[in-house]
């Protein structure tokens, strides 16, 4: 089995100060936690998720028939890939830097993805906004501004970090002809709970949606995932999220100032609660330095697997974690 790289908990356990993931550091959202504590655990959820899909549809202003429930964003990435290849796609395109599961899913089905160009066509086309790992705006919108052309074409926008947009206001996008992939656990600061959903584009047929749902195992989301998704669409949770963004903006400004003091160079254009920085050392030295930090309970995300050696991705954390990072880095500099 391939060794895929992720942030977060590893063989050393849960890091005391985990900069390596992009979860909302203000969480877990207490209202959502209460919903999980009240979840009914003695019975299976409705296998069709009827009420949940209706609630998510009302939240987004779409038809409940176009909501597809998934075990996680990664599960939906793999399922969508399988579905489009089964449906005749022979092409997958990816952004220049991207979440590794897009590539993993394509390779699992024997397809070598291609770099994304300005043109789209028959096949599966991935985008993420804000992007991962850089947290930037996408450049695909001119090509995606109209309905898909003739033939089989699937455009998927990964919205994992859209609720965590910090800089100005998230731009409105025309998404009627785009698959949307939503994973609220990041915005709620509870990535240990796995559940997600997709919103189908207008051109998706009932037959296609049925085929996609049939690829999932029964009860793909359990009671805790259902409770989290139901809490996500509530007014109180959305209010908590809005307040948390103000806190994250202040923490992000402080973290960027910390990078300046340490001589790290953030890659510009970042819009969300994370960013990538280039560190002033050779990539092989950086690997050793990150290991030394991890031994002290501090984890940063090495960006080599994203195609950015010599860089790290930092999720925005609270001031106490930033102070711990600064002390640990200075200790490494003097030893």
C-alpha positions as CSV (number, residue, x, y, z in Angstrom):
1,X,0.0,0.0,0.0
2,X,1.3,3.5,-0.9
3,X,2.3,5.8,2.0
4,X,0.2,8.9,1.4
5,X,1.2,12.0,3.3
6,X,-1.3,13.9,5.4
7,X,-1.1,16.5,8.2
8,X,-2.4,15.9,11.7
9,X,-2.0,12.9,14.0
10,X,0.9,10.6,13.1
11,X,2.8,7.7,14.7
12,X,3.9,10.1,17.5
13,X,0.3,10.8,18.4
14,X,-1.6,14.1,18.4
15,X,0.8,17.1,18.2
16,X,0.5,19.6,21.0
17,X,0.6,22.4,18.5
18,X,-0.6,21.2,15.1
19,X,0.0,23.7,12.3
20,X,-0.1,20.9,9.7
21,X,-3.9,20.9,9.1
22,X,-6.3,23.6,8.0
23,X,-9.0,23.1,10.5
24,X,-10.6,26.1,12.2
25,X,-8.5,26.5,15.3
26,X,-11.4,28.2,17.1
27,X,-13.2,24.9,17.2
28,X,-14.5,22.4,17.8
29,X,-17.7,24.4,17.5
30,X,-19.5,23.9,20.8
31,X,-23.0,23.8,19.3
32,X,-22.0,21.1,16.9
33,X,-20.3,19.2,19.8
34,X,-23.6,19.3,21.6
35,X,-25.4,17.9,18.6
36,X,-23.0,15.0,18.4
37,X,-23.5,14.3,22.1
38,X,-27.2,14.1,21.5
39,X,-27.0,11.9,18.5
40,X,-29.1,8.7,18.5
41,X,-26.6,5.9,18.5
42,X,-28.8,2.9,19.0
43,X,-30.2,2.7,15.5
44,X,-29.0,3.1,11.9
45,X,-29.5,6.4,10.3
46,X,-32.0,6.6,7.4
47,X,-30.1,4.9,4.6
48,X,-31.4,7.5,2.1
49,X,-30.7,10.5,4.4
50,X,-34.0,12.0,3.4
51,X,-34.3,14.7,6.1
52,X,-30.6,15.5,6.0
53,X,-30.6,16.0,2.2
54,X,-33.6,18.2,2.5
55,X,-31.9,20.4,5.1
56,X,-28.7,20.7,3.1
57,X,-30.7,21.5,0.0
58,X,-32.6,24.3,1.8
59,X,-29.4,25.7,3.1
60,X,-27.9,26.0,-0.4
61,X,-31.1,26.8,-2.3
62,X,-30.9,23.7,-4.5
63,X,-33.0,20.6,-5.0
64,X,-32.7,17.8,-2.5
65,X,-32.4,15.3,-5.4
66,X,-29.1,16.9,-6.2
67,X,-27.5,16.2,-2.8
68,X,-25.2,13.2,-2.5
69,X,-24.0,12.3,1.0
70,X,-20.5,11.0,1.4
71,X,-18.3,9.5,4.1
72,X,-15.8,12.3,3.7
73,X,-14.4,14.5,0.9
74,X,-11.8,11.9,0.2
75,X,-14.5,9.2,-0.1
76,X,-16.5,11.4,-2.5
77,X,-13.3,12.2,-4.5
78,X,-12.7,8.4,-5.0
79,X,-16.3,7.7,-5.7
80,X,-16.7,10.6,-8.3
81,X,-13.5,9.4,-10.0
82,X,-14.8,5.8,-10.2
83,X,-18.2,7.1,-11.5
84,X,-16.8,9.3,-14.3
85,X,-14.4,6.6,-15.5
86,X,-17.2,4.1,-15.5
87,X,-19.2,6.6,-17.5
88,X,-16.6,6.9,-20.2
89,X,-14.1,9.6,-19.2
90,X,-10.6,9.1,-20.4
91,X,-9.1,12.3,-19.1
92,X,-8.5,13.8,-15.6
93,X,-6.9,17.2,-15.1
94,X,-5.5,18.7,-11.9
95,X,-4.3,22.1,-10.7
96,X,-0.6,22.6,-10.5
97,X,-0.6,22.1,-6.8
98,X,-3.4,20.1,-5.2
99,X,-4.8,17.8,-2.6
100,X,-3.2,14.4,-3.0
101,X,-6.4,12.3,-3.1
102,X,-7.3,13.6,-6.6
103,X,-4.1,12.0,-7.9
104,X,-4.4,8.9,-5.7
105,X,-8.0,8.3,-6.9
106,X,-7.0,8.7,-10.6
107,X,-4.0,6.3,-10.2
108,X,-6.1,3.7,-8.4
109,X,-8.2,3.5,-11.6
110,X,-5.2,3.4,-13.9
111,X,-5.3,6.9,-15.2
112,X,-2.4,9.4,-15.4
113,X,-3.8,12.9,-14.7
114,X,-2.7,15.7,-16.9
115,X,-1.9,19.3,-15.9
116,X,-4.8,21.6,-16.3
117,X,-4.9,23.9,-19.3
118,X,-7.1,26.8,-20.2
119,X,-9.3,24.4,-22.2
120,X,-11.6,21.8,-20.8
121,X,-13.3,18.9,-22.5
122,X,-14.6,15.4,-22.0
123,X,-13.3,14.1,-18.7
124,X,-13.0,15.0,-15.0
125,X,-11.6,18.4,-14.1
126,X,-10.7,19.3,-10.5
127,X,-10.5,22.8,-8.9
128,X,-10.3,24.0,-5.3
129,X,-11.0,27.5,-4.0
130,X,-9.3,28.6,-1.9
131,X,-6.7,26.3,-3.3
132,X,-4.7,23.7,-1.4
133,X,-2.0,24.1,-0.3
134,X,-1.6,27.8,-1.3
135,X,-5.0,29.1,-0.3
136,X,-5.3,31.2,-3.5
137,X,-8.2,32.0,-5.8
138,X,-8.7,29.7,-8.8
139,X,-7.8,30.7,-12.4
140,X,-10.2,28.3,-14.0
141,X,-13.3,30.6,-14.0
142,X,-13.0,31.9,-17.6
143,X,-13.1,28.3,-18.9
144,X,-15.9,27.4,-16.4
145,X,-18.1,30.4,-17.1
146,X,-20.4,28.6,-19.4
147,X,-22.2,25.2,-19.5
148,X,-20.0,22.2,-20.3
149,X,-19.4,21.6,-24.0
150,X,-20.7,18.6,-25.9
151,X,-19.6,15.2,-24.7
152,X,-19.0,13.9,-21.2
153,X,-17.5,16.5,-19.0
154,X,-17.4,16.7,-15.2
155,X,-16.1,19.9,-13.4
156,X,-15.7,19.6,-9.7
157,X,-15.1,22.5,-7.3
158,X,-13.7,21.4,-3.9
159,X,-15.2,23.9,-1.5
160,X,-13.4,22.5,1.6
161,X,-12.0,25.9,2.6
162,X,-14.6,28.2,1.1
163,X,-16.3,28.7,4.6
164,X,-12.9,29.7,5.9
165,X,-12.3,32.6,3.4
166,X,-10.7,35.4,5.5
167,X,-9.5,38.0,3.0
168,X,-12.3,40.4,2.0
169,X,-15.5,38.7,0.7
170,X,-15.5,35.4,-1.1
171,X,-16.4,36.1,-4.7
172,X,-19.7,34.8,-6.1
173,X,-19.2,32.1,-8.6
174,X,-21.6,30.6,-11.2
175,X,-21.8,27.1,-10.0
176,X,-25.0,25.8,-11.8
177,X,-22.9,23.6,-14.1
178,X,-20.2,22.5,-11.6
179,X,-20.2,19.7,-9.0
180,X,-19.6,21.2,-5.6
181,X,-17.9,19.2,-2.8
182,X,-18.5,20.4,0.8
183,X,-16.7,19.3,3.9
184,X,-17.9,21.3,6.9
185,X,-15.8,19.5,9.5
186,X,-12.8,21.8,8.7
187,X,-14.9,25.0,9.2
188,X,-16.3,23.6,12.5
189,X,-12.8,22.6,13.7
190,X,-13.8,18.9,14.1
191,X,-11.9,17.0,11.4
192,X,-12.1,13.9,13.5
193,X,-15.8,13.6,12.4
194,X,-16.0,12.3,8.9
195,X,-18.9,13.4,6.7
196,X,-19.4,15.4,3.5
197,X,-21.7,16.0,0.6
198,X,-21.8,16.9,-3.0
199,X,-24.1,19.2,-4.9
200,X,-24.8,18.1,-8.4
201,X,-24.9,20.5,-11.4
202,X,-28.1,21.2,-13.3
203,X,-27.1,18.9,-16.1
204,X,-26.8,15.8,-13.9
205,X,-29.6,13.4,-14.6
206,X,-31.5,11.3,-12.1
207,X,-29.9,8.2,-13.6
208,X,-26.4,9.6,-13.0
209,X,-27.2,10.6,-9.5
210,X,-28.6,7.1,-8.8
211,X,-25.5,5.5,-10.2
212,X,-23.3,7.7,-8.0
213,X,-25.3,6.8,-4.9
214,X,-25.2,3.1,-5.8
215,X,-21.4,3.2,-5.6
216,X,-21.5,4.0,-1.9
217,X,-21.8,1.4,0.8
218,X,-25.0,1.3,2.9
219,X,-25.1,4.0,5.7
220,X,-21.9,5.7,4.3
221,X,-22.3,8.3,7.1
222,X,-23.1,7.3,10.7
223,X,-25.1,9.1,13.4
224,X,-22.3,11.4,14.4
225,X,-21.7,12.5,10.8
226,X,-25.4,13.1,10.3
227,X,-25.5,15.2,13.5
228,X,-22.6,17.3,12.4
229,X,-24.0,18.0,8.9
230,X,-27.4,18.9,10.4
231,X,-25.8,21.2,12.9
232,X,-23.8,22.8,10.1
233,X,-26.8,24.3,8.5
234,X,-28.2,25.8,11.7
235,X,-28.3,29.6,12.3
236,X,-26.4,29.4,15.6
237,X,-23.5,27.4,14.1
238,X,-23.3,29.8,11.1
239,X,-23.2,32.7,13.6
240,X,-20.4,31.0,15.6
241,X,-18.5,30.5,12.3
242,X,-18.8,34.1,11.4
243,X,-17.4,35.2,14.8
244,X,-14.6,32.7,14.5
245,X,-13.5,34.2,11.2
246,X,-12.8,37.5,13.0
247,X,-10.7,35.7,15.5
248,X,-8.8,33.9,12.8
249,X,-8.0,37.1,11.0
250,X,-6.3,38.5,14.1
251,X,-4.4,35.3,14.7
252,X,-3.4,35.1,11.0
253,X,-1.9,38.6,11.1
254,X,0.1,37.7,14.2
255,X,1.3,34.5,12.5
256,X,2.4,36.3,9.4
257,X,4.3,38.7,11.6
258,X,6.0,35.7,13.3
259,X,7.1,34.4,9.9
260,X,8.6,37.8,9.2
261,X,10.6,37.7,12.4
262,X,11.8,34.2,11.6
263,X,12.9,35.1,8.1
264,X,10.2,32.9,6.5
265,X,8.7,34.1,3.2
266,X,4.9,33.5,2.8
267,X,3.8,32.8,-0.7
268,X,1.5,35.7,-1.6
269,X,-2.2,35.5,-2.6
270,X,-3.4,33.4,0.4
271,X,-7.0,34.0,1.3
272,X,-7.9,31.5,4.0
273,X,-6.9,30.3,7.4
274,X,-3.6,28.8,6.2
275,X,-0.7,29.8,3.9
276,X,2.6,28.4,2.6
277,X,6.0,29.9,3.4
278,X,9.4,29.3,2.0
279,X,12.1,28.7,4.6
280,X,15.7,29.9,4.2
281,X,17.4,26.5,4.0
282,X,17.9,23.6,1.8
283,X,15.0,21.2,1.6
284,X,17.0,18.3,3.1
285,X,17.9,20.6,6.1
286,X,14.3,21.6,6.4
287,X,13.3,17.9,6.7
288,X,15.6,17.5,9.7
289,X,14.4,20.8,11.3
290,X,10.7,19.7,11.0
291,X,11.6,16.4,12.6
292,X,13.2,18.3,15.5
293,X,10.1,20.4,15.9
294,X,7.8,17.4,15.8
295,X,9.9,15.9,18.7
296,X,8.9,19.0,20.7
297,X,5.2,18.6,19.9
298,X,5.0,21.0,17.0
299,X,4.0,19.9,13.5
300,X,4.2,21.8,10.3
301,X,3.3,20.4,6.9
302,X,6.2,19.8,4.6
303,X,5.1,20.9,1.1
304,X,7.4,18.6,-0.9
305,X,4.5,16.3,-1.7
306,X,2.7,19.3,-3.2
307,X,5.6,19.9,-5.5
308,X,7.0,22.7,-3.3
309,X,10.2,21.5,-1.6
310,X,11.7,23.9,0.9
311,X,8.2,25.2,1.8
312,X,5.8,24.5,4.7
313,X,2.1,25.0,5.0
314,X,0.9,26.5,8.3
315,X,-2.6,26.4,9.5
316,X,-3.4,29.5,11.6
317,X,-3.3,28.7,15.3
318,X,-3.9,30.6,18.5
319,X,-1.2,32.9,20.0
320,X,0.0,30.4,22.6
321,X,0.8,27.9,19.8
322,X,2.6,30.6,17.8
323,X,4.7,31.5,20.8
324,X,5.6,27.8,21.2
325,X,6.7,27.6,17.6
326,X,8.9,30.7,17.9
327,X,10.6,29.3,21.0
328,X,11.2,25.9,19.5
329,X,12.5,27.4,16.3
330,X,14.9,29.6,18.1
331,X,16.1,26.6,20.2
332,X,16.8,24.7,16.9
333,X,18.8,27.6,15.6
334,X,21.1,27.6,18.7
335,X,21.7,23.9,18.8
